[in-house]
Amino acid sequence: MKQKLLTAIAATMMAASPALADLVIVDTSYRTGPYAANGIPFSDGYQDYFTLLNERDGGIGGEAVRVVECETGYNTEKGVECYEATKGEGALVYQPLSTGITYQLIPKATADGIPLHTMGYGRTSAKNGEVFKYVFNYPANYWDGASLAITHLVEQNGGSLDGKKVALVYHNSAYGKEPIRTLEVLAEKHGYELMLLPVDHPGQEQKSQWLQVRQQRPDYVLMWGWGVMNQVAVQEAVNIRFPMENFIGIWWSGSENDVKPAGDGANGYKALTFHNVGSDYPIYADLAKYVVDAGKAAGAGDQVGSVLYNRGMYAAMLAAEAIKTAQEMHGVSDITSQQMRDGMENLEITEAKMAGLGLPNFGPEFKVSCQNHGGNGFGAVKQWDASAGEWSLITEYYQSDQDVITPLVKEDSAAFAAENNIEAGC
Amino acid sequence: MPETLVFAMEVFLNGLMAGVLYALVALGFVLIYKASGIFNYAQGVMALFSAMTLVGIMNGQVPFAHLINATFGTDLHYFGWNVPALLAILLTVVVMIGLAWAVNQIIFRHLVNQEPIILFMATIGLAYFLEGFGDIMWGADIKKLDVGLPQGINEAIDEATFQIFDYGFFIDNLDIVATIIAAALVFALIVFAQYSKQGRAMRAVADDHQAALSVGISLNFIWVMVWSLAGFVALVAGIMWGTKSGVQFSLSLIALKALPVLMLGGFTSIPGAIVGGLIIGVGEKLFEFCFGIGQCFGGFINLGGATELWFAYVLALIFLVFRPQGLFGEKIIERV
């Protein structure tokens, strides 16, 4: 009897186990906790894109994609636990979606030979592929973001920021401090005065910072915030009547969640982005047909077309294209994580490719190489229209100041290589 | 008048206003601790849950919609009506009373005479449960809360101070409303505790559970009443903070702001929560202004900002050195 029972349990477990030949993608999501409102749309977009590929195309190169979701709660310890618990499934790539988790995973993933894609977050100098062989942060990083914001302001001021005052309201963490060095170097180049205003986690109370803005009267305010910090900052800016068109957030401070609580007052607020907005793209018809209407959406299907849904979908698209590249390079459909790394390192995103995927003009063109894991640093500025309740791009994609950023990346990555005895090279 | 002094005055006034908001959160802790000796770790989550419930009722949101839709394949989200703010607040109060009853029936009724640490741990469990329950019931998205409270700069103060100092002070209308509501709340709570039959029973329970039971006071009733009051205070705090930032998970973290207030004001004093809040609010704001960003004494000390969070605790600890029970707390004397 006991033997029969054990056999039955074993048979049930085997029947419930997924097929082993799938392409495994781990989605380290956060649908709970303080940042759930942002984690849900990203995860929905990330998973829905792979579901679309499975349902419409039968996977990638004939191989089905199996998404393994692991809840991190945006907690670094849980993120590392997720990595350890899922890497044995044959994960091809991790998108940690947290700078804290990224920092913890860089040495682990490098040792395990599994690539990380930290899209627009994480360690900026990971752009140097000669040092960070398994870390990719294309299409843009925080230093690109700092430069893109300043370039936008320079253009608005006829080519010079001489005598201007620029304040940075930032989350007082490794993430928030990332742009400071770049902004300091850019201040020397463009002649503006930089004013730093750190905000402690979680950022629910920012009266001191915005009284400073009111008293010191900076011409522009940049923001590196996340979660509730964004909503409070936008509301406080509205309260002190700071001109919203002079307030620019990084791409993590530019979702609908960040502006809607402030209502009409948030009209004109700007944010940087490395992908387009809205749902006016051919791919959304396919997403509706094969995923949402078919009842296969990862979430409630109510996030489609939002900023963070689009970002998650874009991240999945980049992962899928890297898989295709790896399959072509190695001539196999069931690739390994090492081969995935090769695919990511040889990824090229062109306008023709994006149009073919149903995402014309959705993101900048870029090419990854062994030396450059971060793309070409292109981004754009978008602006919030409160009455229409939507973002719209107000600039073309333009490049960050590579003359400033390239030396900074080299310097920081060289320091990391020296600290960790890494021999740089391709 | 020197510009720095004028700015410091503006910071001082805003510190007072911020202190009132901290005190609103601290009040909920005090009520429960005073009546039952329980440090309610779930107070911040109660503020979140009450605010989520209020927005959900106002917007006519179907509770547990995601769960229902996922289980039955339906597409329910909203009932299609909007409830006026005042009625929605009343209905939320009813929900919070129901929650208080459930908390007492399911958890604390079974933990009478347990060690304080056991009761504290039970509130930790309650906090995690409510976090998840609130998410399942109302969703995790950020919700705009508008019960008609004014927000933004107060024009009258701006103009009046501009006439005097040639610089208009910024005082948020919402902070002024919060101050008025907090004052009324504290007054009502003090009157209730001192002069009503139930209030006196609550104080008797706080003094000695067994003695109160022996004279016929229902411990269950008093605990449900106190948790209901704490739920009401949590709702008020949730409305004020939720109006500022939208109703979202982070509302539960406002409890962090209440801890130094409680340490300073004492865990058992309602006026202590207010005075503690004001001292912490003003102290942290002025310290940030003077030494955090180096605006005083020619920038002699400039710590680079973001000092408020830790300075609030340092300030509370300094007070504790001289009054371990807090400014208004009851002195506990235990004889061998």
Interface residues (C-beta under 8 A of the other chain):
Chain A: R31 T32 G33 P34 Y35 A36 A37 I40 N172 L196 L197 P198 V199 D200 H201 P202 Q204 E205 K207 S208 Q209 L211 Q212 R214 Q215 G227 V228 Q231 V232 Q235 V238 N239 I240 R241 N257 K260 P261 G263 G265 G295 A300 D302
Chain B: F7 E10 V11 N14 M17 A18 H66 N69 G73 H77 E131 G132 D135 A140 D141 I142 K144 D146 Q151 G152 I153 F170 D172 W241 K244 S245 G246 Q248 F249 S250 L251 S252 L253 I254 K257 K285 E288 F289 G292 I293 G304 G305 A306 E308 L309
